[in-house]
Amino acid sequence: MSTTVLPDRTTAPAASTKPALRGILWLVLRQNRLLLWTLGILLVLAVADLLWIHFASSGIVSELRRTDCYYPETWDRRECWNRLEPIDRPNFWYLQVLQPAVTAVPLLTGVFVGAPLLAQEYERGTIRLIRAQSVSPVRWLTVRLAVPGLAVLAAAGVLASLMTWVWWTDIVHGPAAFDPPFQFFTYPVLGLAPIAWSLFALTLGVLIGQLVRRTLPAMFLTGALVAAAHGLVLWARPHFYPAVEQIAAVGTPQPTNAWLLGRGIVLPDGTHASTDSCLFSARAPGCDEAIASWARFHPADHLVPIQLVEAGILLALTLLLLLAVFRRIRA
């Protein structure tokens, strides 16, 4: 009788390799692989564009300085104008292409990342499988939100940093472009704004998808609410930080890159009148009594405190939205 012992097939060989990621994290990474690849590719393209803008602008500026063509009073010389003309291309690409695209990032994040995240789970019925698994709904939701959330945070952070760097280095301090920080397409791409708005839109989309439980309606509703939130914050933004009140002689220009909130003339009795025609010439009809001009504005150095207040409000709202999402997943 043979005494050969068959190998125990229930025991894995010692040399076998195990996947580094298993369980719920592996599943969520698989579910988000299209998102991660898309964000990665778009981020690489944006970074490449911004680096090209910086190095192209730096080369042109170096040439202008070397040939004494940097300052505007020299641009009437043909050779200086020919050396300055190539800078229009990187400036156009930054101001007319990248700024509107990055401004739309939070809206696109909420619509195409946040809204379908849970809406698809409810629509397909896969949300019911959660309670049948050993993983708790709260743990599943934590990992489900963490992967796209960290991806959006990283992408928005890199994009905001590079957009701000190029704006400060090559646009504001460049020889030809004029781009005050409070303009419509400028403010949303600088500093903390892209990061705070992207996280807020993502979380708002998740909650809308959880409430609506249908993907397309959740996407449309998220887009409308993010746009409405932008409008509301734009209306409230001037009040996030005390504005500067200036009384000066008639015809005094406002500070460079400032956000003008109001202006007019000062009458002899101290009354402030909003008469634009008197700002440039006291000889205009009805302006002969003006003794000074007044202006109310936010100078460029108010950008950081205004953005800190706005980012704080958005992050507080994001935490409240997250709390609502987790409370509903337990129900």
CORTARA-V170656 format. One record per residue. N is the residue number from 1. RES is the residue in one small letter. OMEGA is omega as a letter, one per 20 degrees, with the letter a starting at -180 (* if undefined). D_CENTER is the distance of its C-alpha to the mean C-alpha in Angstrom with 1 decimal. Layout:
n = (N:N)
res = (RES:RES)
omega = (OMEGA:OMEGA)
d_center = (D_CENTER:D_CENTER)
This chain:
n = (1:2:3:4:5:6:7:8:9:10:11:12:13:14:15:16:17:18:19:20:21:22:23:24:25:26:27:28:29:30:31:32:33:34:35:36:37:38:39:40:41:42:43:44:45:46:47:48:49:50:51:52:53:54:55:56:57:58:59:60:61:62:63:64:65:66:67:68:69:70:71:72:73:74:75:76:77:78:79:80:81:82:83:84:85:86:87:88:89:90:91:92:93:94:95:96:97:98:99:100:101:102:103:104:105:106:107:108:109:110:111:112:113:114:115:116:117:118:119:120:121:122:123:124:125:126:127:128:129:130:131:132:133:134:135:136:137:138:139:140:141:142:143:144:145:146:147:148:149:150:151:152:153:154:155:156:157:158:159:160:161:162:163:164:165:166:167:168:169:170:171:172:173:174:175:176:177:178:179:180:181:182:183:184:185:186:187:188:189:190:191:192:193:194:195:196:197:198:199:200:201:202:203:204:205:206:207:208:209:210:211:212:213:214:215:216:217:218:219:220:221:222:223:224:225:226:227:228:229:230:231:232:233:234:235:236:237:238:239:240:241:242:243:244:245:246:247:248:249:250:251:252:253:254:255:256:257:258:259:260:261:262:263:264:265:266:267:268:269:270:271:272:273:274:275:276:277:278:279:280:281:282:283:284:285:286:287:288:289:290:291:292:293:294:295:296:297:298:299:300:301:302:303:304:305:306:307:308:309:310:311:312:313:314:315:316:317:318:319:320:321:322:323:324:325:326:327:328:329:330:331)
res = (m:s:t:t:v:l:p:d:r:t:t:a:p:a:a:s:t:k:p:a:l:r:g:i:l:w:l:v:l:r:q:n:r:l:l:l:w:t:l:g:i:l:l:v:l:a:v:a:d:l:l:w:i:h:f:a:s:s:g:i:v:s:e:l:r:r:t:d:c:y:y:p:e:t:w:d:r:r:e:c:w:n:r:l:e:p:i:d:r:p:n:f:w:y:l:q:v:l:q:p:a:v:t:a:v:p:l:l:t:g:v:f:v:g:a:p:l:l:a:q:e:y:e:r:g:t:i:r:l:i:r:a:q:s:v:s:p:v:r:w:l:t:v:r:l:a:v:p:g:l:a:v:l:a:a:a:g:v:l:a:s:l:m:t:w:v:w:w:t:d:i:v:h:g:p:a:a:f:d:p:p:f:q:f:f:t:y:p:v:l:g:l:a:p:i:a:w:s:l:f:a:l:t:l:g:v:l:i:g:q:l:v:r:r:t:l:p:a:m:f:l:t:g:a:l:v:a:a:a:h:g:l:v:l:w:a:r:p:h:f:y:p:a:v:e:q:i:a:a:v:g:t:p:q:p:t:n:a:w:l:l:g:r:g:i:v:l:p:d:g:t:h:a:s:t:d:s:c:l:f:s:a:r:a:p:g:c:d:e:a:i:a:s:w:a:r:f:h:p:a:d:h:l:v:p:i:q:l:v:e:a:g:i:l:l:a:l:t:l:l:l:l:l:a:v:f:r:r:i:r:a)
omega = (a:r:a:r:r:r:r:a:r:a:a:r:a:a:a:a:r:r:a:a:a:r:a:r:r:a:a:r:r:r:a:a:r:r:a:r:a:r:a:a:r:r:r:r:r:r:r:r:a:r:r:r:a:a:r:r:a:r:r:r:r:r:r:r:a:a:r:r:a:a:a:a:r:a:r:r:a:a:r:r:r:r:a:a:a:a:r:a:r:r:r:a:r:a:a:a:a:a:r:a:a:r:a:a:r:r:r:r:r:a:a:r:a:a:a:a:r:a:r:r:r:a:a:a:a:r:a:a:a:a:r:a:r:r:r:r:a:r:r:a:r:r:a:r:a:a:r:r:r:r:r:r:a:a:r:r:r:a:a:a:a:r:r:a:a:r:a:a:a:a:a:a:r:a:a:a:r:a:r:a:a:r:a:a:a:a:a:a:a:r:a:a:a:a:a:a:r:r:r:a:r:a:r:r:r:a:r:r:r:a:a:r:r:a:a:r:r:r:r:a:r:r:r:a:r:r:r:r:r:r:r:r:r:r:a:a:a:a:a:a:a:r:r:r:a:r:a:r:r:a:r:a:r:r:r:r:a:r:a:r:r:r:r:a:r:r:a:r:r:r:r:r:r:a:a:a:a:a:a:r:r:a:r:a:r:a:a:r:a:r:r:r:r:r:r:a:r:r:a:a:r:a:a:r:r:r:r:r:a:r:r:r:a:r:r:r:r:r:r:r:r:r:r:r:a:r:a:a:r:a:*)
d_center = (77.9:74.7:72.7:69.5:66.4:63.5:60.1:58.0:55.1:53.2:52.5:49.7:50.9:49.9:48.4:46.0:42.3:39.9:36.3:33.9:31.7:33.6:33.4:30.4:27.9:29.5:29.3:25.6:24.8:26.9:25.2:21.8:23.0:21.8:18.2:18.5:20.1:17.6:14.5:16.8:17.9:14.7:13.4:16.8:16.7:13.4:14.8:18.1:16.9:15.3:18.5:20.6:19.1:19.7:23.2:24.2:23.3:25.1:28.1:28.5:28.1:30.7:33.0:32.7:33.6:36.4:38.0:37.5:35.2:32.1:32.8:32.7:36.4:37.2:35.3:38.3:40.1:39.8:39.3:36.4:34.7:35.2:33.5:30.5:30.0:28.4:25.3:24.4:23.3:20.5:19.4:19.4:17.5:14.6:14.7:15.8:14.5:11.5:9.6:10.3:9.7:6.2:5.7:7.8:6.4:6.2:9.5:10.9:10.4:12.3:14.8:15.8:15.3:15.7:18.3:20.7:20.7:23.5:24.5:26.0:27.9:29.5:30.1:31.9:33.7:32.7:31.5:35.3:35.9:33.9:36.7:39.3:37.8:38.4:34.7:33.8:31.2:29.2:29.2:28.4:25.4:24.2:24.3:23.0:19.8:19.5:19.4:16.4:14.7:15.3:14.4:10.9:10.6:12.2:10.3:6.8:8.8:10.7:8.2:6.5:10.2:11.6:9.6:10.6:14.0:14.8:13.9:16.1:18.8:19.3:18.0:18.7:21.7:22.7:25.9:24.9:21.3:20.4:16.8:16.6:13.4:13.5:13.7:12.1:10.0:9.8:8.5:5.0:4.7:7.0:8.1:7.2:4.7:1.7:5.4:7.1:5.9:6.4:9.6:10.7:10.5:12.3:14.8:15.5:16.2:18.5:20.4:20.8:22.1:24.5:25.8:26.2:27.3:27.0:24.3:24.0:24.4:21.7:19.2:20.2:20.1:16.7:15.3:17.3:16.4:12.6:13.3:15.9:13.8:11.4:14.8:16.3:13.7:13.9:17.7:17.7:15.4:18.5:20.3:18.1:20.1:23.5:23.6:26.2:29.4:31.4:34.9:36.2:38.7:38.4:36.4:34.3:30.9:27.7:26.0:23.9:20.1:20.8:19.4:22.7:23.3:27.0:30.1:33.8:37.3:39.4:42.9:46.0:45.9:42.4:40.8:37.3:37.2:34.3:36.1:33.9:37.1:38.4:35.5:36.8:40.5:42.8:45.3:43.4:45.4:45.1:43.5:46.6:46.4:42.9:43.3:39.6:36.1:33.3:29.6:26.8:23.5:20.7:21.1:18.5:19.1:18.0:14.3:14.3:16.4:14.6:11.2:13.5:15.1:12.1:10.7:14.4:14.8:12.1:13.4:16.9:16.3:15.0:18.2:20.3:19.1:19.9:23.2:24.0:23.4:25.7:28.3:28.6:28.9:32.0:33.6)
